[in-house]
């Protein structure tokens, strides 16, 4: 299942980029776009996009595939 969430830390964006490049699964905490709550996500990152915000900090939208064959 493909899920989308938000992150706002540089090191998390780097980890997501590594998963995107290598295809390796990761576990990462992100903000659920529906509830605004932080929750864990586990899977392979499909996309990482910078989001334009009015806040001075950077923010990224991440798409992750959670249906992994374990």
URDAZI-V890746 format. One record per residue. N is the residue number from 1. SS is DSSP state (~ for helix, > for strand, _ for the rest). OMEGA is omega in whole degrees, -180 to 180 (999 if undefined). Layout:
n: <N:N>
ss: <SS:SS>
omega: <OMEGA:OMEGA>
This chain:
n: <1:2:3:4:5:6:7:8:9:10:11:12:13:14:15:16:17:18:19:20:21:22:23:24:25:26:27:28:29:30:31:32:33:34:35:36:37:38:39:40:41:42:43:44:45:46:47:48:49:50:51:52:53:54:55:56:57:58:59:60:61:62:63:64:65:66:67:68:69:70>
ss: <_:>:>:>:>:>:>:_:_:~:~:~:~:~:~:~:~:~:~:~:~:~:_:_:_:>:>:>:>:>:>:>:_:_:_:_:_:>:>:>:>:>:>:>:>:>:>:>:>:>:_:_:_:_:_:_:_:_:_:>:>:>:>:>:>:_:_:_:_:_>
omega: <179:178:177:179:-178:174:-180:179:-180:-177:176:177:178:179:178:177:178:178:178:-178:-172:-175:-180:179:175:170:-176:176:180:-179:177:-177:-180:-176:-176:-180:176:178:-179:175:179:179:180:-178:179:-178:174:-177:175:180:178:178:176:179:-178:-179:177:179:-178:172:-177:171:-176:175:-175:-178:-178:176:179:999>
